[in-house]
Amino acid sequence: MDILSYNRKAWNQEVENGNPWTIPVSSETIAAARNGEWHLVLTPTRPVPQEWYPEIKGRRVLCLASGGGQQGPVLAAAGAIVTVFDNSPRQLDQDRFVAERDNLEIDLQQGDMADLSRFPDSSFELIFHPVSNLFIPDVHPVWREAFRVLKPGGVLLSGVINPVMYIFDLDLMDEQKELEVRYAIPFSDIHSLDPEKREQFLARGWPVEFGHSLEDQIGGQLKAGFFITGFYEDIHPESELSKYISTFIATRAFKPG
């Protein structure tokens, strides 16, 4: 199965479905960002601490797997030189819509988050990578490529899912609010679900997800050469599991040099 192509089509459909991560920010949000009043989220609810950001104005920023008309336009309005890189053309259309509506300059590029070969070494000073690497089978190339395209002293801000989310039967949790342990980590909708459930899942056209271990998510950044200098957790307010444990993680990583 070609995961990249499948998830591209699935996320194009998510735009049509009105997924919250596909809804462009308002002109009021852009106007406030131009006046220095802005915040962003890597995870569902908690804003990224402002002290996590380097100086934004005039800095080159890569919004990695971050289409949807949300983070990129805000950073551009705040004065950054922004490239939005995403697998989904329809997600990039959302950024294009905001850029045209509010007269912003944003470089929009379609591609695989694990392959940044079109960008030279040390191209960016900040990478903003919200929860998205759950849609690829291997996160290590993402961390290696992020490290390569960051300048020494650059910062990587990332949001990831706590893999504990994937040990439970998600349908049972969502529909009946019951927590039943069923799967091992690493998880994937392709290999972990039984054949009947997998066929039902694919028939819905939902994006295929992968539950990566913390060793891959956190240890992978360290292995790539990053120093992790910030960490916090977050919840999904609609998830039954969030009553018991935080299900999202945000990290600030620094490229030494």
C-alpha positions as CSV (number, residue, x, y, z in Angstrom):
1,M,0.0,0.0,0.0
2,D,1.3,3.5,-0.9
3,I,0.8,5.2,2.4
4,L,1.9,8.6,1.1
5,S,-0.6,8.6,-1.8
6,Y,-3.4,7.2,0.3
7,N,-3.0,9.7,3.1
8,R,-2.8,12.5,0.6
9,K,-6.2,11.6,-0.8
10,A,-7.5,11.1,2.8
11,W,-6.4,14.5,3.9
12,N,-7.8,16.2,0.8
13,Q,-11.1,14.7,1.9
14,E,-10.6,15.9,5.5
15,V,-10.5,19.4,4.1
16,E,-13.9,18.8,2.5
17,N,-15.2,17.3,5.8
18,G,-14.2,20.4,7.8
19,N,-11.6,18.7,10.0
20,P,-10.6,21.3,12.7
21,W,-7.0,21.1,11.5
22,T,-8.0,22.2,8.0
23,I,-10.0,25.4,8.8
24,P,-8.1,28.6,8.0
25,V,-7.6,31.3,10.6
26,S,-9.6,34.5,10.3
27,S,-8.5,37.9,9.0
28,E,-8.8,39.1,12.6
29,T,-6.2,36.6,13.7
30,I,-3.9,37.7,11.0
31,A,-4.4,41.4,11.9
32,A,-3.5,40.6,15.5
33,A,-0.4,38.7,14.5
34,R,0.7,41.7,12.4
35,N,0.4,43.7,15.6
36,G,2.6,41.2,17.6
37,E,-0.3,39.4,19.3
38,W,-0.3,35.7,18.3
39,H,0.0,32.2,19.6
40,L,0.0,28.8,18.0
41,V,-0.7,25.2,19.1
42,L,1.4,22.1,18.4
43,T,-1.2,19.9,20.2
44,P,-5.0,20.3,20.6
45,T,-5.3,22.9,23.3
46,R,-2.2,24.3,25.0
47,P,-0.5,27.3,23.3
48,V,3.2,27.0,22.7
49,P,5.0,29.1,25.3
50,Q,6.2,32.3,23.6
51,E,9.7,31.8,25.1
52,W,10.1,28.7,23.0
53,Y,10.3,30.8,19.8
54,P,13.4,32.4,18.6
55,E,13.1,35.9,17.1
56,I,10.5,35.6,14.4
57,K,10.8,38.7,12.2
58,G,12.9,38.1,9.2
59,R,13.7,34.5,10.1
60,R,13.2,31.6,7.7
61,V,10.6,29.2,9.1
62,L,9.5,25.8,7.8
63,C,6.0,24.7,8.7
64,L,6.5,21.0,8.3
65,A,3.5,18.8,7.5
66,S,1.6,21.9,8.6
67,G,-0.8,22.9,5.9
68,G,-4.4,24.0,6.7
69,G,-4.2,27.7,6.7
70,Q,-3.3,28.0,10.4
71,Q,0.3,28.1,11.5
72,G,2.0,29.3,8.4
73,P,-0.2,32.4,7.8
74,V,0.1,33.5,11.4
75,L,3.9,33.2,11.4
76,A,4.1,35.1,8.1
77,A,1.9,37.9,9.5
78,A,4.2,38.0,12.5
79,G,7.1,38.8,10.1
80,A,8.7,35.4,9.4
81,I,9.7,34.2,5.9
82,V,7.5,31.1,5.7
83,T,7.6,27.9,3.7
84,V,4.6,25.6,4.3
85,F,5.4,21.9,3.3
86,D,2.5,19.4,3.3
87,N,1.5,16.2,1.6
88,S,-2.0,17.4,0.8
89,P,-2.7,19.9,-2.1
90,R,-6.0,20.8,-0.5
91,Q,-4.4,21.6,2.8
92,L,-1.9,23.9,0.9
93,D,-4.9,25.5,-0.8
94,Q,-6.1,26.6,2.7
95,D,-2.8,28.4,3.2
96,R,-3.1,29.9,-0.3
97,F,-6.6,31.1,0.5
98,V,-5.4,33.0,3.6
99,A,-2.3,34.4,1.8
100,E,-4.4,35.8,-1.0
101,R,-7.1,37.1,1.3
102,D,-4.7,38.9,3.7
103,N,-1.9,39.7,1.3
104,L,0.8,37.4,2.8
105,E,3.8,36.0,1.1
106,I,4.1,32.2,1.8
107,D,6.1,29.6,-0.2
108,L,3.8,26.6,-0.6
109,Q,5.3,23.2,-1.4
110,Q,3.9,19.8,-1.6
111,G,5.9,16.7,-0.5
112,D,6.7,14.0,2.0
113,M,7.7,15.2,5.4
114,A,10.4,12.5,5.5
115,D,12.1,13.8,2.4
116,L,13.3,17.4,2.5
117,S,16.0,16.9,-0.2
118,R,14.8,19.9,-2.2
119,F,16.0,22.2,0.6
120,P,19.8,22.8,1.1
121,D,21.5,22.2,4.5
122,S,20.9,25.0,7.0
123,S,17.9,26.5,5.2
124,F,15.8,27.4,8.2
125,E,16.0,28.9,11.6
126,L,12.7,27.4,13.0
127,I,10.7,24.3,12.1
128,F,7.1,24.2,13.3
129,H,5.9,20.6,13.2
130,P,2.5,20.1,14.8
131,V,1.0,16.6,15.4
132,S,1.4,15.0,12.0
133,N,4.1,12.3,12.0
134,L,1.4,9.8,13.1
135,F,0.6,9.6,9.3
136,I,3.9,8.1,8.3
137,P,5.4,4.7,9.1
138,D,8.9,5.8,10.1
139,V,9.6,9.1,12.0
140,H,13.4,8.8,12.0
141,P,13.9,10.3,8.6
142,V,11.8,13.3,9.7
143,W,14.1,14.0,12.6
144,R,17.2,13.5,10.5
145,E,16.0,15.8,7.7
146,A,14.8,18.4,10.2
147,F,18.2,18.5,11.8
148,R,19.9,18.8,8.4
149,V,17.8,21.7,7.1
150,L,18.0,23.7,10.3
151,K,20.8,26.2,10.8
152,P,23.1,25.6,13.8
153,G,21.3,27.3,16.7
154,G,17.9,26.6,15.0
155,V,14.9,25.3,16.8
156,L,12.5,22.5,16.1
157,L,9.0,22.7,17.7
158,S,7.1,19.4,17.5
159,G,3.8,17.9,18.6
160,V,3.4,14.1,18.9
161,I,0.8,11.6,20.2
162,N,1.5,9.7,23.3
163,P,1.5,6.1,22.1
164,V,-0.6,5.0,25.0
165,M,-3.5,6.2,22.9
166,Y,-3.0,3.4,20.5
167,I,-3.1,0.4,22.9
168,F,-6.9,0.8,23.2
169,D,-9.7,-0.2,20.9
170,L,-10.4,3.3,19.6
171,D,-13.9,2.5,18.2
172,L,-15.0,1.2,21.6
173,M,-13.4,4.2,23.4
174,D,-15.0,6.7,21.1
175,E,-18.5,5.1,20.8
176,Q,-19.0,3.6,24.2
177,K,-16.5,5.4,26.4
178,E,-14.9,2.1,27.3
179,L,-11.2,1.5,27.7
180,E,-10.2,-1.9,26.5
181,V,-6.5,-2.7,25.9
182,R,-6.1,-4.5,22.6
183,Y,-3.0,-3.4,20.7
184,A,0.8,-3.3,21.1
185,I,3.1,-0.4,20.3
186,P,4.3,0.3,17.6
187,F,0.7,0.4,16.1
188,S,-0.6,0.9,12.6
189,D,-4.1,0.8,11.2
190,I,-2.6,-1.4,8.4
191,H,-0.9,-4.1,10.5
192,S,-2.5,-4.0,13.9
193,L,-6.2,-4.1,13.0
194,D,-7.7,-7.5,12.2
195,P,-8.7,-7.9,8.5
196,E,-12.4,-7.1,9.0
197,K,-11.7,-3.9,11.0
198,R,-9.0,-2.9,8.6
199,E,-11.4,-3.1,5.6
200,Q,-14.0,-1.2,7.5
201,F,-11.4,1.5,8.4
202,L,-10.2,1.8,4.8
203,A,-13.7,2.0,3.5
204,R,-14.3,5.1,5.5
205,G,-11.4,6.8,3.8
206,W,-9.8,8.0,7.0
207,P,-6.1,8.8,7.1
208,V,-4.0,5.8,8.1
209,E,-2.3,6.3,11.5
210,F,0.8,4.9,13.1
211,G,1.4,4.8,16.9
212,H,5.2,5.4,17.2
213,S,7.0,4.6,20.4
214,L,8.4,7.3,22.7
215,E,11.9,5.9,21.9
216,D,11.2,6.8,18.2
217,Q,9.5,10.1,19.0
218,I,11.7,11.5,21.7
219,G,14.8,9.3,21.4
220,G,14.7,9.8,17.6
221,Q,15.2,13.6,18.0
222,L,18.2,13.0,20.4
223,K,19.6,10.4,18.0
224,A,19.4,12.9,15.1
225,G,21.6,15.3,17.1
226,F,19.0,17.6,18.8
227,F,19.1,18.8,22.4
228,I,15.6,18.8,23.9
229,T,15.1,22.0,25.9
230,G,11.4,22.1,26.4
231,F,8.6,19.6,27.1
232,Y,4.9,19.7,28.0
233,E,1.8,17.5,27.8
234,D,-1.7,18.1,26.5
235,I,-5.0,16.4,26.3
236,H,-7.7,15.9,23.7
237,P,-10.8,17.3,25.4
238,E,-13.1,14.8,23.6
239,S,-11.1,11.7,24.4
240,E,-12.2,9.4,27.2
241,L,-8.5,8.6,27.9
242,S,-7.7,12.2,28.6
243,K,-9.6,11.8,31.9
244,Y,-6.7,9.6,33.1
245,I,-3.5,10.7,31.2
246,S,-2.3,13.3,28.8
247,T,-2.3,12.0,25.3
248,F,-0.2,14.6,23.5
249,I,3.4,15.8,23.9
250,A,5.1,18.9,22.7
251,T,8.9,19.3,22.5
252,R,11.3,22.1,21.9
253,A,14.6,20.8,20.4
254,F,17.7,22.8,19.6
255,K,20.4,22.2,17.0
256,P,23.7,22.9,18.6
257,G,26.4,24.7,16.8
